[in-house]
Amino acid sequence: MKVLVTGAAGFINGYLIPELLAAGHEVVGVDNFSKYGPLVRSFDDHQSYRFVEGDAKDADLLRDLAANCDQVVAAAAMIGGISYFHEFAYDLLAENERILASTFDAAIDSFRAGRLQRIVVISSSMVYESTDVFPTPEGAQLTSPPPESTYGFQKLASEYFARGAWEQFRLPYTIVRPFNCVGIGERRALRDADIMSGNVKLALSHVVPDLVLKAIKGQDPLRILGDGNQVRHYTYGGDLGHGIRLAMESERAVNEDFNLSIGTSTTVLELATLIWRTVHGPDRPFRYASDPPFEHDVQRRVPDVRKAEAVLGYRATTELPVMLDEVVPWIRAEIEAGRL
């Protein structure tokens, strides 16, 4: 396939794009570097990859790029950690709706011209923000109360974009919902506010690299948000990239939605303990202290992963210790280079 990927410089796309290239697909990536600033990726010089610096809200640009593509991956979004949810509550709606509208306009035009075969929407586990059904199956977003955060609500809206484009134009779609991506490549976002956590400034949007950063910098006790009983399913970025590719390649995935996640539940306190022992070894005692949680810190996020396995043959298998073997050295190198 030839695939247009919006938000090509984003975190998950750092795993998805090389996955697509390794499988023999051609990729056109577009990004304006608005989150992290200019980045260099290992696949930038790949013979089957073309990068275009541009704004995903530019509908004319996306029309030109999508005109000869088989699929569009709608991944561009204003996104950050939980601190974003309050600080940019309006922007998370307005900016992301503009991005989606231009992306879908381009995809619809290419589809109606007889070229595009499908749009792939990168949604989020936050569509289940208000659910009380665990493990949470696909479809629960339609029967649960709506998400309380504007970010979760907008991600749910992205799925309605897909359903609406199908109803009106018969544009085929696939929706994927990644859960708690863990990997390398994330840096401090340009718009991140300065928030102190004890004696260390929060520098990253996701909990795993932020706790690694604080542990490496010697914070003791290690500070976590809330009481540490929040449940998450930390999923390796490489596993997510693989799952998204499988969904893109599968005809059985047309007009379907999938939770993409590891099946293992981990509390934040369990995560913090593992990170501490990975950084400091077994002999240094682990101590922690709690910072006040943010407003939209969901207490349980537990996906039902059976559909992706049954339909796609997909199972995320990378466990947290293996993820930390990649993340910890990368964070150390970023600190030594002065980027964190």
N, C-alpha and C positions, 0 to 999 in steps of 0.2 A: 504494500500500500504506500501511497504518498499521504502523509499526515501533517496537518497544520496544528501546532501546539501553541496556544496562547499562554502567557506567563512562563515562558521557557526558562527564565532564570530563577524560578521559584524552587522551593525546597523539595517537594515531591518530584517535580520534573527533572531534578538532578539525578534521580534514579529511573524515572520513566523513559526519558529520551535515550540514554544508552541501552536500555532494555529493548526499545524499538529498533535501534540501529543494529544491535547484535542479532536481532531476528531477521534482518534483511530489509527492513522498511526504510523508506526515505522520509526525512523529517524536515519541515520548515518551522523554525521557532521564532516567535515574536515576543519582545519584551522591551519596556522602556527603562528598566533598571530603577524604577521608582522606590522599591523597598530597600534594597541594600546598597544601591549604587552599582557602578560597573563591576562585573564579575568575569572571570576567565574560567571556562569549564574544560574538562579533559577531552570532551567530544567536539569542541569548537571546530577543529580542523578535519573532522571525519568527512570522507568523500561523499557520504549520503546525507550530510547535514548542512543546512543553510540557515544562518541567523539573520534576522531583520530587526534592527533597532527601531521600535515604533510603539505607539500607544494603542492598546487593544480597544480603546473607545473610538478609534479612527475607523469608521465603518467602511470608507472607501478603500483604505489599506487592506483591511481584512477581506473585503470582496475580491480584490485583486489576488490575494494570496490563496484564498479558498477556491478560486475559480477552476484550478486544475488539481485539486486534492480529493482524495477518496474519503477521508474522515477529518473532522475537526475535534480536537480535544479542548473543551472550554475549561481551562484551568486558571486563567488570569483572574486575580481578585485582590482587593485590598484585604490583607489578612495579617493577624498578629496574635500574640498571646492573649490571655484573659484580660490583661490590663487595657487592651484595645477596646473591649466590649463597651466600657463606659466612656472612655476618653473620646472615642470616635464613633459614638453610637449612630449619629446621622450619616457620617461619611460611609460607614459600612453598608448602609442601605443604598445611598444615592450613587456612590462611585461604582459599586458592584452591579447595580441595576443597569447603569449606562454601559458598562463593559459587556454584560450579558446581552443587552439589546443589540449592540453592534455585532457581536459574535453570532448571534442567531440570525440576524438579518443577512450576514454574509453566507452563513450555512444554508439558509433557505434559498437564496439566489442561486448558489452553486447546485443545490439539489434540483431546483426547478429547471436549471439549464441541462440537467441530465448527467452531471458529474458526481457530485457528492453522494455518498452512500449512507452516512450516519454522522450524528454529533454525539460526542461522549462528554457527559457533564461530570466534573469532579465536584461532588457535593461534600457533605461533612456529617460526622456522627452527631453534630450539634442539632440536626433536625429532630433528634430524639431527646432534646434537652428536658422536656416536661413529661416524658413517659414514666409510667410506673410498672411497665412490663419488662421483666428480666428473665432470661436473656431476651434482648429486643429484636424481633424479627423484622424483615422488610415488610412494609405495610403499616407498621405501628405509627409512622409519621402521619398517617391519614386518620387514625382513630384516637391519638393522644391529644391533649391540649397543645395549642401552638407554642413554639419556643418563646421564652420570655426575652431573650437577648435579641437585639436587632440583627446580630450576625447569624444566629441560628434561624431566625425568621427569613432572612435573605437567602440563606442556603436552601431553605425549603422552597422559596420562590424560584430558585434556579431550576428545581425539579418541575415546577409548574410551567416554566418556560418550555421545557422539553415536552411536557404533555400537551401544552397548547399548540406548539409547532407541529406536533403529530396530528392533533385533531383538525387543525385548519389546513395544513399543507402536506400532511402525510410524510413529514421528515422523520425518518427512523432515529431512535435515540438509544443510548445506554447510560444509566446513572450508576456511579460508584461512590461509596461512602467510606473513605479511609478513616481508620481509628488510630489516633495518637501516634503519628509517625515519629520514628526515632532514626537518626542517622547523622551524617556529617554534611557540612555545607551551609548551615544556618549561621548568620551573623546578626549583629545588632541592627535592627531596622532603623532607617534614617529618621522616622517619626516617633520612635520610642521615647517615652518620657523617662526621666531619671527617677527611679524608685529604689530606695535603699531597703535591703534585707539584712538587718544587723549592720555589720561593718563592710558589707560588699554591695556594690551597685548591681541590681539586676541588669544583665546585659543581653539576655536571649529570651525568645518568646515561649519556648517550650521547656517543660519541667526537667527533662532528663539532662540536656546540656547545661541548664542553669545550675542544677544541683552539683553536677560535675565541676563546673567552674568554681563554685563556692568551696567545694571540698578541696580542690587543688590549691586554692588560695589560702587554705588553712583555717577557714571559718570553723570555730568550735565553741559552742554547740552549733551544729548545722541547722540552719533555719528553713522551715518548710511552711507552706501556706496551710492554715487550718490545723485540724487535729491529726492529719495524716491518714485518716480512714477512708478518704476518697478512693474509689475503685476505678482503675483504668485497664485498658488492654493495649500495652505498648507494642507497636508493630513496626518491624524493620522496614525502612524505606525501599530496600531492594525487593522485599516480599510484596510491598504495595505496587511497585512498578511492574512486577511480574503479573500480579493479579489484574491490573488495569489492561496490560497487553492481552492477556487471555480473554478478557471481556471484549476488547476491540476486535479480536480475531474470530470470535464465536458468533455464528448465526443464531444460536440459541439465546444470545444475550440481547438481541434486538428487542427494544421496547420493554426491557427488564431493568430492575435495580438490584444492586448487590452491596451488602456489608462486606468490606474487605478488612480483615482483622485477624490477629492471632486469637486463639481460643483461651488463652491463659489470663486469669484475673490477677492483678497486682495492686496492692494499696500503695499510696504515696509513701507511707512510712516504710514499707517493705522495700520500695525502690530506693529510698534514701539510705537505708541500711546497706543494701547491696552496693550502691555507688561508693559509700564510705569505705567499705572493705576492699573494693576494687582499687581505690586510690591509695589507701593507707595500709592495707594488709589486715590480717586478723588480730594483731596484738594491740592496736590503738583503740581504746574504748570508744564506742559510738554514743554520742549525745546529741540531742536535738532540742530545738525550741520552736514554738509556733508563732508565726505572724498572722495577723487577722486575714481571713480569706476574702477574696474578691466576691462581689455580689453574685456573679453568674458561675461560681465554681460548682459545677454539677457534682453531686456526691457519688452517683453510680452511673457508669457508662459501660454496659456489658452487652455486647452484640451476640445475636444468634448468627453463627457462621455457616450453618448447614446448607443454605441455598447456593452459595458460591462454590462449595465443594461438590454439590450434586450436579449443578449445571455446568460449571467451568472446570471441574476437577482441580480446584484451587484450595490450597491450605497453606497458611503462613506458618513457618516452622522455626524461624530464627528466634532463639530465646534471649532474654535480657543480658546474661553474661557475655554472649557473643556480640551483641550490639555494643556493649560497653567496651569490649576489646577494640572496637573501631572508634568509638566516640571519645574515649578518654585520651588516647594519644593525639587525636586531632585537636581537642581543646587545649592540650598542653602546647602543641605547636602554634596554635593561634595566639596563646598568651605570650609565648616567647617572641613571636613576630610582632607583638604590640597591637594586634587587631582586636583583642578582648581585654 
